[in-house]
Amino acid sequence: MSHHSPGYSIVVRLRYPDLPSYLGRITSVIGKVNGLIGAIDVVDASEKQIVRDFTINATDVEHGEAIVEKLREDSEIEIIHVSDRVFLMHLGGKLEVNSRVPIKNRDDLSMAYTPGVARICKAIADDPDAAFALTIRRNTVAVVTDGSAVLGLGNIGPKAAMPVMEGKAVLFKEFGDVDAFPICLDTQDVDEIVLIVKAIAPTFGGINLEDISAPRCAEIERRLIEDLDIPVFHDDQHGTAIVVLAALVNALKVVKKSIDSIRIVINGAGAAGAAIAKLLISAGAKSIIVCDRTGAIHVGREALNSEKQWLAENTNAVKDSGSLSDVIAAADVFIGVSAKGALSVENVKKMNTDAIVFALANPDPEITPREAGEHVRVMATGRSDYPNQINNVLCFPGLFRGLLNVRAREITEDMKLATAYAIANIITENELHPEYVIPSVFDRRVCTAVTDAVAKSAIQSGQCRRDIPRKTT
């Protein structure tokens, strides 16, 4: 069954006779076509007619259109106009630039710009690291994409990718107070992307790579990490892996199993799947099988790219082969980063008792909680309308906040693990529940916990340029 969502929300402005019976008549029409009314607001009223805005959540675009068409069938109801709330939110974009300093008189102008600014430029020329203290670099991250692997939309290009990158920047600011700026590149050439990002790096304190297709994303990230002295992070890989590990830590507490004794099957061997496998190994997992469209990846399988070759050499020690349906038997954990419907109910029934299923394909998971039902002990998806949402916003704002606070040079494996455990530890033993193994994205404790954990890990690893500022009493 489809779910109503604000992502498919419309506002329908109606004019109709101002009689008590008509409001009930309209709400009944909307209800009969399964529309979910969120608000009803009076816009204008006269002696005989009234104008109201009806905010209605639909399940998809076609459903919204069907609701409007049903209202049109009533000749006494005039549809003045229909607005799509999502498009209204995006008019003019979601970002703007604001000055942090007032320019109200000549003195302000002389300090902010010429001649005073020349002294700041000279100071940075003498000590390039001073840019972290004296420019926006201290708190600014570039969100970089080529538009080749956007959400569930695929290769839609840089212009169409911009709304997602803007949204990412909004989340950086809202949850981590990090200033982020979208950079959408009109090239999908690895060498060009690396060259461009290196060229713009002096403006930023960190680079967040986003929605770049595999396996190119791994090479781009690797080369930038080697060449830059600021942290580079591909969120689709490592952000997903971190939040998955955080949820798995708590899910294993629910079922009373340990990570080193369970059988894990990952479906999807792209950027996210490979990163999840690597981080789970770092966390102590011993038995992991990764499947792609062909089936289980193992040593000896032909035509493997570099990422899949690494997976073949570092997972599936027993060399299991066959389809997902073949290797899912006796698995304790399923992690899907693949496609809608990839996991069947019959597959789930083959899993071990107290099965853990993370079906993370978006917008439609590999299997829904309703389908998995009683066969699963802990279920998580990437959606906000089901319990246990695996969402990267739990990771990247606090991660970069911590990195920027100590001016870190790069992100280590220990920092990723520290982030995952910090997220997991938000939920206490008393709070832990099969439907609450991962905090809400709106739990403001998460960013603070992640920030502190990352900063401390960076200091311990020697990857920082400054210590955590001491609190004064």
C-alpha positions as CSV (number, residue, x, y, z in Angstrom):
1,M,0.0,0.0,0.0
2,S,1.3,3.4,-0.9
3,H,1.9,6.0,1.8
4,H,0.7,9.6,1.8
5,S,3.6,12.0,1.9
6,P,4.3,15.8,2.1
7,G,6.5,15.1,-0.9
8,Y,3.3,14.8,-2.9
9,S,1.4,17.6,-1.2
10,I,-0.9,20.0,-3.0
11,V,-2.9,23.1,-2.1
12,V,-6.2,23.4,-3.8
13,R,-8.0,26.7,-3.6
14,L,-11.8,26.3,-3.9
15,R,-14.7,28.7,-4.1
16,Y,-18.1,27.3,-3.2
17,P,-21.4,28.3,-1.6
18,D,-21.0,29.3,2.0
19,L,-23.3,26.7,3.4
20,P,-22.4,24.3,6.3
21,S,-23.1,21.2,4.2
22,Y,-20.6,22.1,1.5
23,L,-17.4,21.7,3.7
24,G,-18.5,18.2,4.6
25,R,-19.3,17.5,1.0
26,I,-15.8,18.5,-0.2
27,T,-14.0,16.6,2.5
28,S,-16.0,13.5,1.7
29,V,-15.0,13.8,-2.0
30,I,-11.4,14.1,-1.0
31,G,-11.7,11.2,1.4
32,K,-13.3,8.9,-1.2
33,V,-10.3,9.2,-3.4
34,N,-7.9,8.6,-0.5
35,G,-6.7,12.1,-0.1
36,L,-5.3,13.0,3.3
37,I,-6.3,16.5,4.4
38,G,-3.7,18.4,6.3
39,A,-5.2,21.8,6.7
40,I,-8.2,23.9,5.7
41,D,-7.7,27.7,5.6
42,V,-10.2,30.5,4.9
43,V,-8.9,32.8,2.2
44,D,-11.9,35.0,1.6
45,A,-15.6,35.1,2.4
46,S,-18.6,37.0,1.1
47,E,-22.3,36.8,2.0
48,K,-22.9,33.8,-0.3
49,Q,-19.6,32.3,-1.1
50,I,-16.4,31.3,0.6
51,V,-12.8,30.6,-0.6
52,R,-10.7,28.1,1.2
53,D,-7.3,26.5,0.7
54,F,-7.3,22.7,1.2
55,T,-3.8,21.2,1.9
56,I,-3.9,17.6,0.7
57,N,-1.2,14.9,0.9
58,A,-1.3,12.4,-1.9
59,T,0.7,9.2,-2.5
60,D,2.2,10.3,-5.8
61,V,1.8,12.8,-8.6
62,E,-1.0,10.8,-10.4
63,H,-2.9,10.5,-7.2
64,G,-2.8,14.3,-6.7
65,E,-4.1,14.8,-10.2
66,A,-6.9,12.3,-9.5
67,I,-8.0,14.2,-6.4
68,V,-8.2,17.4,-8.4
69,E,-10.2,15.8,-11.2
70,K,-12.7,14.3,-8.7
71,L,-13.3,17.8,-7.3
72,R,-13.9,19.2,-10.8
73,E,-16.8,16.8,-11.2
74,D,-18.9,19.0,-8.8
75,S,-20.3,21.8,-10.9
76,E,-20.9,24.0,-7.8
77,I,-17.3,23.9,-6.7
78,E,-14.9,26.2,-8.5
79,I,-11.2,25.3,-8.6
80,I,-9.4,28.6,-8.6
81,H,-5.9,27.1,-8.7
82,V,-3.8,24.2,-7.6
83,S,-0.3,24.6,-6.2
84,D,2.3,21.9,-5.6
85,R,3.9,22.6,-2.2
86,V,7.2,21.0,-3.2
87,F,7.6,23.3,-6.2
88,L,6.6,26.3,-4.1
89,M,9.4,25.5,-1.6
90,H,11.9,25.4,-4.4
91,L,11.0,28.6,-6.2
92,G,14.2,30.7,-6.3
93,G,16.2,27.8,-4.8
94,K,16.7,26.9,-1.1
95,L,19.9,28.9,-0.4
96,E,21.0,32.5,-0.1
97,V,24.2,34.4,0.9
98,N,24.1,36.7,3.9
99,S,26.8,39.0,5.2
100,R,28.0,38.3,8.8
101,V,29.2,41.9,9.2
102,P,27.3,45.1,8.8
103,I,28.3,47.7,6.3
104,K,26.7,50.8,7.6
105,N,29.3,53.6,7.2
106,R,32.7,54.4,5.7
107,D,34.6,52.9,8.6
108,D,32.8,49.5,8.0
109,L,33.6,49.7,4.3
110,S,37.2,50.5,4.9
111,M,37.6,47.5,7.2
112,A,35.6,45.0,5.3
113,Y,37.0,45.9,1.9
114,T,39.7,48.3,0.8
115,P,42.1,49.4,2.3
116,G,41.8,47.3,5.5
117,V,41.3,44.0,3.7
118,A,44.8,44.2,2.2
119,R,46.3,43.6,5.6
120,I,44.3,40.3,6.0
121,C,45.4,39.2,2.5
122,K,49.0,39.8,3.4
123,A,48.6,37.9,6.7
124,I,47.2,34.9,4.8
125,A,50.0,35.1,2.2
126,D,52.5,34.9,5.0
127,D,50.7,32.1,6.7
128,P,48.2,30.2,4.5
129,D,46.7,28.4,7.5
130,A,45.5,31.8,8.7
131,A,42.7,31.4,6.0
132,F,41.0,29.0,8.4
133,A,40.7,31.8,11.0
134,L,40.2,34.8,8.8
135,T,37.9,33.6,5.9
136,I,34.8,31.5,5.4
137,R,37.1,28.5,5.0
138,R,36.9,27.8,8.7
139,N,33.2,26.7,8.4
140,T,32.5,26.0,4.7
141,V,32.2,22.7,2.9
142,A,31.8,22.2,-0.9
143,V,29.0,19.7,-1.8
144,V,30.3,18.4,-5.2
145,T,28.5,16.3,-7.8
146,D,28.5,15.6,-11.5
147,G,24.9,14.5,-11.4
148,S,25.6,11.0,-12.5
149,A,23.9,9.0,-9.7
150,V,21.3,11.3,-8.1
151,L,19.0,9.6,-5.4
152,G,16.8,7.1,-7.3
153,L,16.9,9.2,-10.4
154,G,20.2,8.1,-12.0
155,N,22.3,10.1,-14.4
156,I,20.3,13.3,-14.7
157,G,23.2,15.8,-15.1
158,P,24.5,18.7,-13.0
159,K,21.6,21.2,-13.5
160,A,18.9,18.7,-12.5
161,A,21.1,17.6,-9.5
162,M,21.2,21.1,-8.1
163,P,18.0,20.9,-6.0
164,V,19.4,17.8,-4.2
165,M,22.8,19.6,-3.5
166,E,21.0,22.7,-2.3
167,G,19.0,20.4,0.1
168,K,22.2,18.8,1.3
169,A,23.6,22.3,2.1
170,V,20.4,23.2,4.0
171,L,20.8,20.1,6.1
172,F,24.5,20.9,6.8
173,K,23.4,24.3,8.2
174,E,20.3,23.2,10.0
175,F,21.8,20.3,11.9
176,G,25.5,21.1,12.1
177,D,25.7,24.9,11.6
178,V,28.1,24.2,8.7
179,D,28.0,26.5,5.7
180,A,27.9,24.4,2.7
181,F,27.7,25.4,-1.0
182,P,26.6,23.2,-3.9
183,I,29.1,22.7,-6.8
184,C,27.5,20.9,-9.8
185,L,30.1,20.1,-12.4
186,D,29.3,19.8,-16.1
187,T,31.7,16.9,-16.6
188,Q,31.8,13.3,-15.7
189,D,35.5,12.8,-16.5
190,V,37.4,11.6,-13.5
191,D,40.5,13.6,-14.3
192,E,38.6,16.8,-14.9
193,I,36.6,16.4,-11.7
194,V,39.7,15.8,-9.6
195,L,41.4,18.9,-11.2
196,I,38.4,21.1,-10.6
197,V,38.0,20.2,-7.0
198,K,41.7,20.6,-6.3
199,A,41.5,24.1,-7.9
200,I,38.6,25.2,-5.8
201,A,39.8,23.6,-2.5
202,P,41.4,26.8,-1.1
203,T,37.9,28.2,-0.6
204,F,36.7,25.3,1.6
205,G,37.5,23.5,4.9
206,G,36.2,20.2,3.6
207,I,34.8,18.4,0.4
208,N,31.6,16.4,0.5
209,L,31.3,14.3,-2.7
210,E,27.7,13.5,-3.6
211,D,25.8,11.4,-6.1
212,I,28.7,10.4,-8.3
213,S,28.4,7.0,-9.8
214,A,30.5,3.9,-9.0
215,P,33.2,2.9,-9.5
216,R,34.4,6.5,-10.5
217,C,33.4,7.9,-7.1
218,A,35.9,5.7,-5.3
219,E,38.7,6.8,-7.6
220,I,37.8,10.5,-7.4
221,E,37.7,10.3,-3.6
222,R,41.0,8.4,-3.3
223,R,42.9,10.8,-5.5
224,L,41.5,13.9,-3.8
225,I,42.4,12.4,-0.3
226,E,45.9,11.9,-1.6
227,D,46.3,15.4,-3.0
228,L,44.4,17.7,-0.6
229,D,45.1,18.7,3.0
230,I,41.4,19.0,3.9
231,P,39.0,16.1,4.6
232,V,37.2,14.5,1.6
233,F,34.1,12.4,2.2
234,H,31.8,10.7,-0.3
235,D,28.6,10.6,1.7
236,D,26.8,8.0,-0.4
237,Q,29.5,5.5,0.5
238,H,30.7,6.3,4.0
239,G,27.7,8.2,5.4
240,T,25.5,5.3,4.6
241,A,28.0,2.8,6.0
242,I,28.3,4.7,9.3
243,V,24.6,5.0,9.9
244,V,24.1,1.3,8.9
245,L,26.7,0.3,11.5
246,A,25.1,2.5,14.1
247,A,21.7,0.8,13.6
248,L,23.3,-2.6,13.4
249,V,25.1,-2.1,16.7
250,N,21.7,-1.5,18.4
251,A,19.8,-4.1,16.4
252,L,22.3,-6.8,17.6
253,K,21.7,-5.7,21.2
254,V,18.0,-6.3,20.6
255,V,18.5,-9.9,19.3
256,K,21.5,-10.6,21.7
257,K,24.0,-11.5,19.0
258,S,27.5,-10.3,18.4
259,I,28.9,-8.8,15.2
260,D,31.8,-11.3,15.0
261,S,29.4,-14.3,15.1
262,I,26.7,-13.4,12.6
263,R,26.2,-14.0,8.8
264,I,25.6,-10.8,6.9
265,V,24.3,-10.6,3.3
266,I,24.6,-7.3,1.5
267,N,22.7,-6.9,-1.7
268,G,24.1,-4.2,-3.9
269,A,27.8,-3.9,-4.7
270,G,28.0,-0.3,-5.7
271,A,29.5,2.6,-3.8
272,A,27.4,2.1,-0.7
273,G,27.5,-1.7,-0.6
274,A,31.3,-1.8,-0.8
275,A,31.7,0.9,1.9
276,I,29.3,-0.8,4.2
277,A,31.2,-4.1,3.9
278,K,34.5,-2.4,4.6
279,L,33.2,-0.6,7.7
280,L,31.5,-3.7,9.0
281,I,34.8,-5.6,8.7
282,S,36.6,-2.8,10.6
283,A,33.9,-3.2,13.3
284,G,34.6,-6.9,13.7
285,A,32.3,-8.6,11.2
286,K,33.7,-12.0,10.1
287,S,31.1,-13.4,7.7
288,I,29.9,-11.1,4.9
289,I,28.6,-12.0,1.5
290,V,28.0,-9.2,-1.1
291,C,25.7,-9.8,-4.0
292,D,25.3,-7.8,-7.2
293,R,22.9,-8.5,-10.1
294,T,24.9,-11.6,-11.1
295,G,24.9,-13.1,-7.6
296,A,27.3,-13.6,-4.8
297,I,30.8,-12.0,-5.3
298,H,33.6,-14.4,-4.6
299,V,37.2,-15.2,-5.6
300,G,37.4,-16.6,-9.1
301,R,34.3,-14.9,-10.4
302,E,35.1,-13.2,-13.7
303,A,34.7,-9.6,-14.9
304,L,35.0,-7.9,-11.6
305,N,35.9,-4.2,-11.4
306,S,38.4,-3.0,-8.8
307,E,35.8,-2.5,-6.0
308,K,34.2,-5.9,-6.6
309,Q,37.7,-7.5,-6.8
310,W,38.4,-6.1,-3.3
311,L,35.1,-7.5,-2.1
312,A,35.9,-10.9,-3.5
313,E,39.3,-11.0,-1.7
314,N,38.0,-9.7,1.6
315,T,34.5,-11.2,2.0
316,N,32.8,-14.5,1.4
317,A,35.7,-16.6,2.6
318,V,33.8,-19.8,2.0
319,K,33.2,-18.8,-1.7
320,D,29.4,-19.2,-1.7
321,S,28.0,-18.7,-5.1
322,G,24.6,-18.3,-6.7
323,S,21.8,-15.8,-6.4
324,L,20.7,-13.8,-3.4
325,S,18.0,-16.4,-2.8
326,D,20.7,-19.0,-2.6
327,V,23.0,-17.3,-0.2
328,I,20.4,-15.7,2.1
329,A,19.8,-19.0,3.9
330,A,20.8,-18.9,7.6
331,A,21.7,-15.2,7.3
332,D,21.3,-13.2,10.5
333,V,21.4,-9.8,8.7
334,F,20.3,-8.6,5.3
335,I,21.4,-5.1,4.2
336,G,19.9,-3.9,0.9
337,V,21.3,-1.0,-1.1
338,S,19.9,-2.2,-4.4
339,A,16.4,-2.1,-5.8
340,K,12.7,-2.3,-5.0
341,G,11.4,-5.9,-4.5
342,A,14.9,-7.5,-4.5
343,L,14.1,-9.4,-1.3
344,S,11.1,-11.7,-1.2
345,V,9.1,-13.0,1.8
346,E,10.4,-16.4,0.9
347,N,13.9,-15.2,1.1
348,V,13.3,-13.7,4.6
349,K,11.8,-17.0,5.8
350,K,15.1,-18.7,4.9
351,M,17.0,-16.3,7.3
352,N,18.0,-17.2,10.9
353,T,15.7,-16.6,13.8
354,D,15.5,-13.0,15.0
355,A,16.4,-11.8,11.6
356,I,17.6,-8.2,11.0
357,V,16.6,-6.7,7.7
358,F,17.8,-3.2,6.5
359,A,16.0,-2.6,3.2
360,L,17.4,0.8,2.2
361,A,16.5,1.2,-1.5
362,N,14.8,4.5,-2.1
363,P,12.1,5.5,-2.5
364,D,10.8,1.9,-2.4
365,P,12.7,-0.7,-0.3
366,E,13.8,-4.2,-1.2
367,I,10.9,-5.4,1.0
368,T,8.4,-3.4,3.0
369,P,7.9,-3.8,6.8
370,R,4.4,-5.0,6.1
371,E,5.6,-7.7,3.7
372,A,8.4,-8.8,6.1
373,G,6.0,-8.8,9.0
374,E,6.5,-11.4,11.7
375,H,9.5,-13.0,9.9
376,V,11.8,-10.2,10.9
377,R,12.7,-9.1,14.5
378,V,14.3,-5.7,13.5
379,M,13.4,-3.9,10.3
380,A,14.9,-0.6,9.0
381,T,14.4,1.3,5.7
382,G,15.5,4.6,4.3
383,R,12.0,6.1,4.5
384,S,10.7,8.5,7.2
385,D,7.2,6.9,7.2
386,Y,8.5,3.6,8.7
387,P,10.3,3.1,12.0
388,N,14.1,3.0,12.1
389,Q,15.0,5.3,9.2
390,I,18.6,4.9,8.1
391,N,19.3,8.5,7.1
392,N,22.7,10.0,6.4
393,V,21.7,13.3,8.0
394,L,22.5,11.5,11.3
395,C,26.1,11.5,10.2
396,F,27.4,14.2,7.9
397,P,26.5,17.4,9.7
398,G,28.1,16.3,13.0
399,L,31.0,14.7,11.2
400,F,32.0,17.8,9.4
401,R,31.3,20.0,12.4
402,G,33.8,18.0,14.3
403,L,36.3,18.0,11.5
404,L,36.1,21.8,11.0
405,N,36.3,22.4,14.8
406,V,39.8,20.8,14.9
407,R,40.7,21.7,11.3
408,A,41.3,18.0,10.4
409,R,43.3,17.0,7.4
410,E,41.5,13.8,6.5
411,I,38.9,11.3,7.7
412,T,40.3,8.1,9.2
413,E,38.6,4.7,9.7
414,D,38.6,5.3,13.5
415,M,36.7,8.5,13.0
416,K,34.0,6.6,11.0
417,L,33.7,4.0,13.7
418,A,33.6,6.7,16.4
419,T,30.8,8.4,14.5
420,A,28.8,5.2,14.3
421,Y,29.2,4.3,18.0
422,A,28.3,7.9,19.0
423,I,25.0,7.7,17.0
424,A,24.2,4.2,18.4
425,N,24.9,5.3,22.0
426,I,22.3,8.0,21.9
427,I,19.7,5.3,22.5
428,T,20.1,3.9,26.0
429,E,19.6,0.3,27.0
430,N,16.3,1.1,28.6
431,E,15.1,2.9,25.4
432,L,16.2,0.2,23.0
433,H,13.3,-1.5,21.1
434,P,13.0,-3.3,17.8
435,E,11.4,-0.2,16.3
436,Y,13.9,2.2,17.9
437,V,17.4,1.1,17.1
438,I,18.5,4.4,15.4
439,P,17.8,7.9,16.7
440,S,15.4,10.3,14.9
441,V,17.1,12.7,12.5
442,F,15.5,15.5,14.6
443,D,17.2,14.3,17.8
444,R,19.5,17.3,18.4
445,R,21.8,15.2,20.7
446,V,23.1,13.3,17.7
447,C,25.1,16.2,16.1
448,T,26.7,17.1,19.4
449,A,27.7,13.5,20.2
450,V,29.1,13.0,16.7
451,T,31.0,16.3,16.7
452,D,32.7,15.5,20.0
453,A,33.5,11.9,19.0
454,V,35.0,13.0,15.6
455,A,37.0,15.8,17.1
456,K,38.5,13.6,19.8
457,S,39.3,10.9,17.3
458,A,41.0,13.4,15.0
459,I,43.2,14.7,17.9
460,Q,44.1,11.2,18.9
461,S,45.1,10.3,15.4
462,G,47.1,13.5,14.9
463,Q,44.9,14.6,11.9
464,C,44.1,18.0,13.4
465,R,45.6,21.5,13.2
466,R,44.1,22.7,16.5
467,D,42.8,21.3,19.8
468,I,39.2,21.3,20.9
469,P,38.7,24.8,22.5
470,R,38.6,24.4,26.3
471,K,35.4,25.5,28.0
472,T,35.8,28.2,30.6
473,T,33.9,28.1,33.8
